[in-house]
Amino acid sequence: MPSDAPLITVIIPAYNRAATIGRALASVFRQTCTDYEILLVDDGSNDETAALARAFAHQALRIIQHDRNRGAAAARNSGLRAARGAYIALLDSDDEWAPSKLATQLAQLRQGAPDTPATCTAYTIWEGRMRRDYFPRPVTAQTLLMGCDLSPGSTLMMKRAVVDEVGLFDETLARYEDWDWLLRYTRLYRIGVLAEPLAMVHYSPHRAANVMAAAAARLLDKYDAEMRAAGAAGRKARGLRWMEVARCYAMEREPRAFLTCTARALRAYPLYRPGTLLLLADAWLGTRFAASLQTWRARRRRAPPSDPGHDAL
């Protein structure tokens, strides 16, 4: 790295985030570790995202602009190619960090084992006015195959050299691109997980169902061999993805696609608990189903323990 290079490069992909980009940037400017550069990659926005960022006039901020919307993976890759820091930290443009986030992760990476050159943190989920802290479990390649609850788009920090080994983000994935990157990473290394919530993730439940479906199909095809080798766990992983897509179609009131994805999920893994199917019904019926769901949960709490041999969702 050049002698004047920053220690850390913060990469923020943004598309039409005028409403939230100020919050994200301000959280970086408040970091106790100040040896960083910020690469904001404006992914073809047609709102005031870039103009609002420029208004900060911060010396650490550089803006990279795409002439069209190419997706989060391409935006992150543009940031990685331009990065000058020895460490890379990712932040989604609608999320924010606690002031000690960079300093805490930097210390962990410097003191950690050579086989753990990347780390994620616990995080706080904001959904509307509801807030809860989320503490991810320790991660292995097999547990990561089941799903990614690390929110790496805003919690991941890694040594820059790792990218040369793992590769860039897969630009054919319109969703799950950070999860896919971590799946490739865990073939080579371990992921450190800090138990302190250092990121605030602002969650929106609505995601374009057709985009999710295409990305799920691509991801499942890409990791078909690993899922087959994982046996029942791999089948469950397939089912989980199609259940997630089914919920998106339920929220969009697309009955045919909803039923198709639900059927795919059940074919992949027919041993779902009844509660999983109730959650799908809740997504479809909304508030009309809330009372029934609460009744089912109350009965479950009073029921005796289930057979431990029966796989639960």
ZIQUIJO-V757729 format. One record per pair of residues at least 6 apart in sequence whose C-alpha atoms are under 8 Angstrom apart, sorted by the first residue. I is the first residue (numbers start at 0). J is the second residue. If there is no record, write none. Layout:
[[I | J] [I | J]]
This chain:
[[0 | 83] [0 | 84] [0 | 85] [1 | 83] [4 | 83] [4 | 84] [5 | 34] [5 | 35] [5 | 36] [5 | 83] [5 | 84] [5 | 85] [6 | 34] [6 | 35] [6 | 84] [6 | 85] [6 | 86] [7 | 34] [7 | 35] [7 | 36] [7 | 83] [7 | 84] [7 | 85] [7 | 86] [7 | 87] [7 | 88] [8 | 35] [8 | 36] [8 | 37] [8 | 38] [8 | 82] [8 | 83] [8 | 84] [8 | 85] [8 | 86] [8 | 87] [8 | 88] [9 | 35] [9 | 36] [9 | 37] [9 | 38] [9 | 87] [9 | 88] [9 | 89] [9 | 90] [10 | 37] [10 | 38] [10 | 39] [10 | 40] [10 | 75] [10 | 78] [10 | 79] [10 | 87] [10 | 88] [10 | 89] [10 | 90] [11 | 37] [11 | 38] [11 | 39] [11 | 40] [11 | 75] [11 | 78] [11 | 89] [11 | 90] [11 | 91] [11 | 92] [12 | 39] [12 | 40] [12 | 41] [12 | 42] [12 | 71] [12 | 74] [12 | 75] [12 | 90] [12 | 91] [12 | 92] [13 | 20] [13 | 39] [13 | 40] [13 | 41] [13 | 42] [13 | 44] [13 | 48] [13 | 71] [13 | 74] [13 | 91] [13 | 92] [14 | 41] [14 | 42] [14 | 43] [14 | 44] [14 | 48] [14 | 68] [15 | 44] [15 | 45] [15 | 46] [15 | 47] [15 | 48] [16 | 44] [16 | 46] [16 | 47] [16 | 48] [16 | 92] [16 | 93] [17 | 46] [17 | 47] [17 | 48] [17 | 49] [17 | 51] [18 | 48] [19 | 92] [19 | 93] [19 | 94] [20 | 48] [20 | 51] [20 | 52] [20 | 92] [20 | 93] [21 | 51] [21 | 52] [22 | 93] [22 | 94] [22 | 95] [23 | 90] [23 | 91] [23 | 92] [23 | 93] [23 | 94] [23 | 95] [23 | 96] [24 | 52] [24 | 95] [26 | 95] [26 | 96] [26 | 97] [26 | 98] [27 | 95] [27 | 96] [27 | 98] [29 | 98] [30 | 97] [30 | 98] [30 | 99] [30 | 100] [30 | 101] [30 | 102] [31 | 98] [31 | 99] [31 | 101] [31 | 102] [32 | 99] [32 | 101] [32 | 102] [35 | 59] [35 | 84] [36 | 59] [36 | 60] [36 | 61] [36 | 84] [37 | 59] [37 | 60] [37 | 61] [38 | 60] [38 | 61] [38 | 62] [38 | 63] [38 | 78] [38 | 82] [39 | 60] [39 | 61] [39 | 62] [39 | 63] [39 | 78] [40 | 62] [40 | 63] [40 | 64] [40 | 65] [40 | 74] [40 | 75] [40 | 77] [40 | 78] [41 | 48] [41 | 49] [41 | 62] [41 | 63] [41 | 64] [41 | 65] [41 | 74] [42 | 64] [42 | 65] [42 | 66] [42 | 67] [42 | 68] [42 | 69] [42 | 70] [42 | 71] [42 | 74] [43 | 64] [43 | 65] [43 | 66] [43 | 67] [43 | 68] [43 | 69] [44 | 67] [44 | 68] [49 | 62] [63 | 77] [63 | 78] [65 | 74] [70 | 170] [70 | 173] [71 | 173] [71 | 176] [72 | 168] [72 | 169] [72 | 170] [72 | 172] [72 | 173] [72 | 176] [72 | 177] [73 | 168] [73 | 169] [73 | 170] [75 | 168] [76 | 167] [76 | 168] [79 | 167] [84 | 159] [85 | 158] [85 | 159] [85 | 160] [86 | 156] [86 | 157] [86 | 158] [86 | 159] [87 | 156] [87 | 157] [87 | 158] [87 | 159] [88 | 101] [88 | 153] [88 | 154] [88 | 155] [88 | 156] [88 | 157] [89 | 151] [89 | 152] [89 | 153] [89 | 154] [89 | 155] [89 | 156] [90 | 152] [90 | 153] [90 | 154] [91 | 152] [91 | 153] [93 | 200] [93 | 201] [94 | 153] [94 | 198] [94 | 199] [94 | 200] [94 | 201] [95 | 153] [95 | 198] [95 | 199] [95 | 200] [96 | 197] [96 | 198] [96 | 199] [97 | 197] [97 | 198] [97 | 199] [98 | 197] [99 | 197] [100 | 197] [100 | 198] [104 | 118] [104 | 119] [104 | 156] [104 | 193] [107 | 118] [108 | 115] [108 | 116] [108 | 117] [108 | 118] [108 | 157] [108 | 158] [114 | 188] [114 | 189] [115 | 188] [115 | 189] [115 | 190] [115 | 191] [116 | 157] [116 | 158] [116 | 161] [116 | 188] [116 | 189] [116 | 190] [116 | 191] [117 | 155] [117 | 156] [117 | 157] [117 | 158] [117 | 189] [117 | 190] [117 | 191] [118 | 154] [118 | 155] [118 | 156] [118 | 157] [118 | 190] [118 | 191] [118 | 192] [118 | 193] [119 | 149] [119 | 151] [119 | 154] [119 | 155] [119 | 156] [119 | 190] [119 | 191] [119 | 192] [119 | 193] [120 | 134] [120 | 135] [120 | 149] [120 | 154] [120 | 155] [120 | 192] [120 | 193] [120 | 194] [120 | 195] [120 | 196] [120 | 197] [120 | 198] [121 | 132] [121 | 133] [121 | 134] [121 | 135] [121 | 149] [121 | 154] [121 | 192] [121 | 193] [121 | 194] [121 | 195] [121 | 196] [121 | 197] [121 | 198] [122 | 132] [122 | 133] [122 | 134] [122 | 154] [122 | 195] [122 | 196] [122 | 197] [122 | 198] [122 | 199] [122 | 200] [123 | 130] [123 | 131] [123 | 132] [123 | 133] [123 | 196] [123 | 197] [123 | 198] [123 | 199] [123 | 200] [124 | 130] [124 | 131] [124 | 132] [124 | 133] [124 | 199] [124 | 200] [124 | 201] [124 | 202] [125 | 131] [125 | 199] [125 | 200] [125 | 201] [125 | 202] [126 | 201] [126 | 202] [126 | 203] [127 | 202] [132 | 196] [133 | 196] [134 | 194] [134 | 195] [134 | 196] [135 | 148] [135 | 149] [135 | 192] [135 | 194] [136 | 192] [137 | 191] [137 | 192] [138 | 189] [138 | 190] [138 | 192] [139 | 185] [139 | 189] [139 | 190] [140 | 182] [140 | 185] [140 | 186] [141 | 229] [143 | 182] [144 | 182] [144 | 226] [144 | 233] [144 | 236] [145 | 232] [145 | 233] [145 | 235] [145 | 236] [145 | 239] [146 | 178] [146 | 236] [147 | 178] [150 | 200] [151 | 177] [151 | 178] [152 | 177] [153 | 198] [153 | 200] [154 | 197] [154 | 198] [165 | 180] [165 | 183] [165 | 184] [167 | 180] [168 | 176] [168 | 177] [168 | 179] [168 | 180] [169 | 176] [169 | 179] [169 | 180] [170 | 176] [172 | 214] [172 | 217] [172 | 218] [173 | 210] [173 | 211] [173 | 214] [174 | 210] [174 | 211] [174 | 214] [174 | 215] [175 | 214] [175 | 215] [175 | 218] [179 | 218] [205 | 247] [205 | 250] [206 | 247] [207 | 247] [208 | 244] [208 | 247] [208 | 248] [208 | 251] [211 | 244] [211 | 247] [212 | 241] [212 | 244] [215 | 240] [215 | 241] [215 | 244] [219 | 237] [225 | 233] [226 | 232] [226 | 233] [226 | 234] [226 | 236] [226 | 237] [227 | 233] [227 | 234] [231 | 268] [234 | 267] [234 | 268] [235 | 267] [235 | 268] [237 | 264] [237 | 267] [237 | 268] [238 | 263] [238 | 264] [238 | 265] [238 | 266] [238 | 267] [238 | 268] [239 | 264] [240 | 264] [241 | 260] [241 | 261] [241 | 263] [241 | 264] [242 | 260] [242 | 261] [242 | 264] [242 | 279] [244 | 257] [244 | 260] [245 | 256] [245 | 257] [245 | 258] [245 | 259] [245 | 260] [245 | 261] [245 | 279] [246 | 257] [246 | 279] [246 | 282] [246 | 283] [248 | 254] [248 | 256] [248 | 257] [249 | 257] [249 | 279] [249 | 282] [249 | 283] [250 | 282] [250 | 283] [252 | 283] [265 | 271] [270 | 309] [270 | 310] [270 | 311] [271 | 310] [271 | 311] [271 | 312] [272 | 311] [272 | 312] [274 | 295] [275 | 312] [277 | 292] [278 | 292] [280 | 288] [281 | 288] [281 | 289] [281 | 292]]
